[in-house]
Amino acid sequence: MIEAVTVVDPPTPVEEIALLREVSLRTPGESRVEMCIQCGTCGGSCPSGSAMDHTPRALFAMLRAGMREEVLKSNTPWMCVSCYYCTVRCPQDIHITDVMYTLKNMSLEAKLYNPTAADFSKTFIGMVETFGRGFEIGLAGLQNVRHFITRLPNLAPMAIGFLTKKGMSPIPPKRIKGMNQLKSILKRAKELEIV
């Protein structure tokens, strides 16, 4: 007599569920990160996706798999430009950009962040705090001088092209009108721990 054998998937370890749940709970509002169906719309929509070591879709799969260290070391959250295009296009209404902010905070707390990517983010925020806006040439220049000095000779033609284009930020950058109001907003956001 042949016995019927029921094949059962092994249970998901608690630590795997814990990471996804932790990210979900730490994201303001309803993140819906557990609803990811792995469609790839987020990565296909992302203007900075090519600079990411993992697409948001892949990062969410890594969250499900409980790959805490790999997720928190990823440069993906740091390369997010907060355009919300992925969030708007997500068929599951996942608040992807908000999840990226949560992952940044978690990587800082765990001291697992990518220093080069984090430095880029800090430099950008510093420019916004100083001038009220980004300064493309300054940001790219500082990042390359600090982290990719050997690339500078190859980037010279592109830098010259940027400098000759109309519509680029002036050198030195000009401050926006209403800097006092912006500084008040940023100060209040820091007090509320939003930034």
C-alpha positions in Angstrom: 0.0 0.0 0.0 1.3 3.4 -1.0 0.8 6.2 1.6 -0.1 9.7 0.4 2.5 12.2 1.3 1.5 15.8 1.8 4.2 18.3 0.8 4.2 21.3 3.1 6.3 24.4 2.6 8.6 25.0 5.5 7.4 27.7 7.9 8.9 31.1 7.5 11.4 31.8 10.3 10.2 34.3 12.8 13.2 36.6 12.1 12.2 36.8 8.5 8.7 37.9 9.3 10.1 40.2 12.0 12.2 42.3 9.5 9.3 43.0 7.1 7.0 43.7 10.0 9.5 46.0 11.7 9.9 48.1 8.5 6.1 48.2 8.1 5.6 49.4 11.6 8.4 51.9 11.5 7.1 53.5 8.3 4.7 56.4 9.0 1.2 55.8 7.9 0.3 52.5 6.2 3.4 51.4 4.2 1.6 48.3 2.6 5.2 46.9 2.0 3.9 43.4 2.7 1.6 43.8 -0.3 4.4 43.8 -2.9 3.6 41.4 -5.8 7.1 41.7 -7.3 5.8 43.3 -10.5 8.9 45.5 -11.0 6.9 48.7 -11.8 8.8 50.6 -9.1 12.3 49.8 -10.5 11.1 50.5 -14.1 9.8 53.8 -13.0 12.8 55.0 -11.0 14.9 57.8 -12.5 17.9 56.7 -10.4 17.3 53.0 -10.6 20.5 52.5 -12.6 22.6 53.8 -9.7 20.9 51.4 -7.2 22.6 48.1 -6.3 19.1 46.6 -5.9 15.7 47.7 -7.3 13.0 48.5 -4.8 11.3 45.3 -5.8 14.5 43.3 -5.1 14.9 45.1 -1.8 11.3 44.1 -0.7 12.1 40.5 -1.6 15.2 40.7 0.6 13.0 42.2 3.4 10.7 39.2 3.1 13.7 36.8 3.2 15.0 38.5 6.4 18.2 39.7 4.9 18.6 42.5 7.4 22.3 43.3 6.9 22.2 43.1 3.1 19.1 45.4 3.0 20.6 48.0 5.5 23.9 48.0 3.6 22.2 48.6 0.2 22.6 52.0 -1.5 19.1 51.8 -2.8 17.4 54.0 -0.2 20.2 56.5 -0.4 19.9 56.8 -4.2 16.1 57.4 -3.9 15.5 61.0 -5.1 12.0 61.1 -3.4 10.2 61.8 -6.7 7.4 59.5 -5.6 7.0 58.2 -9.2 7.3 54.6 -8.0 4.7 55.2 -5.3 2.2 56.7 -7.7 2.7 53.9 -10.2 2.6 51.0 -7.8 -0.5 48.8 -8.4 -0.5 47.7 -4.8 -0.4 51.3 -3.4 2.8 50.7 -1.5 4.3 53.8 -0.1 7.7 53.0 -1.5 9.4 56.3 -1.0 8.3 56.3 2.7 9.8 52.8 3.1 13.1 54.1 1.7 13.2 56.8 4.4 12.6 54.1 7.0 15.4 52.0 5.6 17.8 55.0 5.7 17.0 55.5 9.4 17.4 51.9 10.2 20.8 51.7 8.3 22.0 54.7 10.2 21.0 53.2 13.6 22.6 49.9 12.8 25.7 51.7 11.4 25.4 49.6 8.2 24.9 52.3 5.7 27.0 52.8 2.6 29.2 55.8 3.5 29.5 57.0 -0.1 25.7 57.0 -0.7 25.0 58.6 2.8 27.6 61.3 2.1 25.8 62.2 -1.2 22.6 62.5 0.7 24.2 64.7 3.5 25.8 66.9 0.9 22.5 67.4 -0.9 20.7 68.3 2.3 23.5 70.7 3.2 23.1 72.5 -0.1 19.3 72.7 0.4 19.8 74.1 3.9 22.4 76.6 2.6 20.9 77.7 -0.7 17.3 76.4 -0.6 17.8 74.1 -3.5 20.2 71.6 -5.0 23.3 72.6 -6.9 23.9 69.9 -9.5 27.5 70.7 -10.5 28.6 71.3 -6.9 27.0 68.1 -5.8 28.5 66.0 -8.5 31.8 67.7 -8.2 32.1 67.2 -4.4 31.0 63.6 -4.6 33.6 62.8 -7.3 36.4 64.7 -5.5 35.6 62.9 -2.2 34.9 59.4 -3.4 35.9 59.0 -7.1 39.0 61.2 -7.6 40.4 58.9 -10.3 37.3 59.5 -12.4 37.8 63.3 -12.6 40.0 63.3 -15.8 37.3 61.3 -17.7 34.5 63.6 -16.4 36.1 66.9 -17.5 34.4 66.9 -21.0 31.0 66.4 -19.3 31.7 69.1 -16.7 32.5 71.5 -19.5 29.3 70.6 -21.3 27.3 71.3 -18.1 28.9 74.6 -17.6 28.0 75.8 -21.1 24.3 74.7 -21.0 21.6 77.2 -20.3 19.3 76.4 -17.4 22.0 74.9 -15.2 22.4 76.3 -11.7 24.6 79.4 -11.6 28.1 79.3 -10.1 28.1 80.1 -7.3 24.5 79.1 -6.6 22.1 81.8 -5.6 19.9 81.4 -2.6 16.1 81.2 -3.1 13.8 83.9 -1.9 12.3 83.0 1.5 15.3 81.3 3.0 14.1 82.3 6.5 10.8 80.5 6.0 12.6 77.4 4.6 15.0 77.3 7.6 12.0 77.5 10.0 10.3 74.6 8.2 13.5 72.5 8.3 14.1 73.4 11.9 10.5 72.3 12.8 10.9 69.1 10.8 14.1 68.2 12.6 12.3 68.8 15.9 9.6 66.4 14.9 12.3 64.0 13.6 10.7 64.0 10.2 14.0 64.7 8.4 
